[in-house]
Amino acid sequence: MQIDASQFPLVWMRFNALGTDPDVSPFAEFESLLARKEIFVLLNDEGLDKGDHEHSPEEKRQTSLWMKGHKRELRAFVKAAIYIEPNTAKRLAIKALAVVYEKFWGYPMLMVATKGGALALAQQLLFGEQLGERAP
């Protein structure tokens, strides 16, 4: 998995790409994002088909333990995970999973059709409330 925080608070996650440093755990990269104590949005443009990799029971266990240990920070700093999926049927089919996803991770899973839609939604989530407060 690759985590690209070069456009923070927009953080691109790609499940089908190798991380920039294979010796660094994606969990460590994610922890460094949480350690900033700033709100951010996760974005993914791979579509909802994340490849053929099936996680082993051990990978699932490690992910679950990590998530439980960071639940408070995840809820506080991750506004949402926004997935870009151009296929309408796939976006609709994933809605039930989105409910389970939010319960597990502590932040919503949102789906949009285009990159432009994802960026607009991210801006709204990150800055919408602040902009609304400034309006006369």
PLY file of the C-alpha trace (Angstrom):
ply
format ascii 1.0
element vertex 136
property float x
property float y
property float z
element edge 135
property int vertex1
property int vertex2
end_header
0.00 0.00 0.00
1.19 3.49 -0.82
0.32 6.55 1.27
0.98 9.89 -0.39
0.60 12.83 2.01
2.40 15.35 -0.22
-0.90 17.25 -0.67
-1.88 17.10 3.03
-4.68 17.38 4.21
-5.52 15.39 1.07
-3.94 11.97 1.57
-3.97 9.56 -1.35
-3.97 5.85 -0.49
-3.32 3.30 -3.20
-3.75 -0.32 -2.29
-2.35 -1.62 -5.59
0.96 0.25 -5.27
4.05 -0.43 -3.21
4.98 2.03 -0.50
7.87 4.40 -1.09
9.97 2.51 1.47
9.26 -1.23 1.64
10.92 -1.38 5.08
8.38 1.05 6.57
5.02 -0.36 7.62
1.90 1.37 6.23
0.78 1.46 9.88
3.83 3.57 10.75
3.08 5.96 7.89
-0.53 6.22 9.04
0.62 6.83 12.64
2.78 9.72 11.44
-0.31 11.26 9.82
-2.28 10.88 13.05
0.63 12.32 15.07
0.20 15.61 13.19
-3.06 16.04 15.12
-4.61 17.76 12.09
-7.78 16.84 10.23
-7.32 15.13 6.86
-9.21 13.18 4.20
-8.19 9.88 2.62
-8.68 9.57 -1.14
-8.46 6.55 -3.42
-8.76 6.61 -7.21
-8.35 2.89 -7.91
-12.07 2.18 -7.96
-13.72 -0.22 -5.58
-11.91 -3.25 -7.01
-8.74 -3.21 -4.94
-7.03 -6.03 -6.79
-6.78 -9.71 -6.13
-4.86 -9.60 -2.86
-6.75 -11.45 -0.16
-5.56 -10.52 3.32
-4.35 -13.40 5.43
-5.96 -14.01 8.84
-2.78 -12.62 10.43
-2.95 -9.42 8.35
-6.59 -9.00 9.31
-5.76 -9.54 12.98
-2.90 -7.01 12.89
-5.11 -4.45 11.13
-7.88 -4.92 13.68
-5.50 -4.59 16.63
-3.90 -1.48 15.13
-7.28 0.10 14.45
-8.52 -0.59 17.99
-5.36 1.01 19.39
-5.88 4.15 17.29
-9.67 4.44 17.22
-9.77 7.75 19.11
-7.25 9.42 16.78
-8.93 7.98 13.67
-12.28 9.44 14.72
-10.74 12.77 15.64
-8.56 13.42 12.60
-9.85 11.43 9.61
-12.91 13.21 8.19
-13.64 10.45 5.64
-12.25 8.03 3.10
-13.42 9.04 -0.36
-13.33 6.39 -3.07
-13.60 7.33 -6.74
-15.70 4.76 -8.61
-17.12 5.73 -12.00
-19.45 2.70 -12.15
-22.85 3.65 -10.69
-23.85 0.05 -9.96
-20.65 -0.55 -7.96
-21.16 2.67 -5.98
-24.71 1.63 -5.08
-23.72 -1.95 -4.26
-21.07 -0.83 -1.78
-23.44 1.29 0.36
-24.11 -1.58 2.79
-20.37 -2.10 3.24
-19.94 1.61 3.93
-21.99 1.27 7.13
-19.81 -1.59 8.38
-16.67 0.27 7.27
-17.57 3.32 9.36
-18.29 1.21 12.43
-14.93 -0.54 12.07
-12.70 2.42 11.16
-14.57 5.22 12.94
-14.89 7.51 9.91
-17.22 7.41 6.90
-16.56 5.75 3.56
-17.91 7.98 0.80
-18.12 7.22 -2.90
-18.06 9.59 -5.86
-17.89 9.14 -9.63
-15.01 11.46 -10.54
-11.76 12.87 -9.23
-13.25 16.36 -9.44
-16.17 15.20 -7.32
-13.78 13.68 -4.79
-11.72 16.86 -4.51
-14.83 19.03 -4.15
-16.23 16.73 -1.45
-12.88 16.71 0.35
-12.77 20.52 0.34
-16.32 20.65 1.68
-15.48 18.19 4.48
-12.25 19.93 5.39
-13.24 23.57 5.05
-17.02 23.77 4.61
-17.84 24.43 8.25
-15.14 27.09 8.56
-16.29 28.85 5.40
-19.89 28.74 6.65
-18.87 30.38 9.92
-17.19 33.26 8.09
-20.17 34.06 5.90
-22.06 37.24 6.90
0 1
1 2
2 3
3 4
4 5
5 6
6 7
7 8
8 9
9 10
10 11
11 12
12 13
13 14
14 15
15 16
16 17
17 18
18 19
19 20
20 21
21 22
22 23
23 24
24 25
25 26
26 27
27 28
28 29
29 30
30 31
31 32
32 33
33 34
34 35
35 36
36 37
37 38
38 39
39 40
40 41
41 42
42 43
43 44
44 45
45 46
46 47
47 48
48 49
49 50
50 51
51 52
52 53
53 54
54 55
55 56
56 57
57 58
58 59
59 60
60 61
61 62
62 63
63 64
64 65
65 66
66 67
67 68
68 69
69 70
70 71
71 72
72 73
73 74
74 75
75 76
76 77
77 78
78 79
79 80
80 81
81 82
82 83
83 84
84 85
85 86
86 87
87 88
88 89
89 90
90 91
91 92
92 93
93 94
94 95
95 96
96 97
97 98
98 99
99 100
100 101
101 102
102 103
103 104
104 105
105 106
106 107
107 108
108 109
109 110
110 111
111 112
112 113
113 114
114 115
115 116
116 117
117 118
118 119
119 120
120 121
121 122
122 123
123 124
124 125
125 126
126 127
127 128
128 129
129 130
130 131
131 132
132 133
133 134
134 135
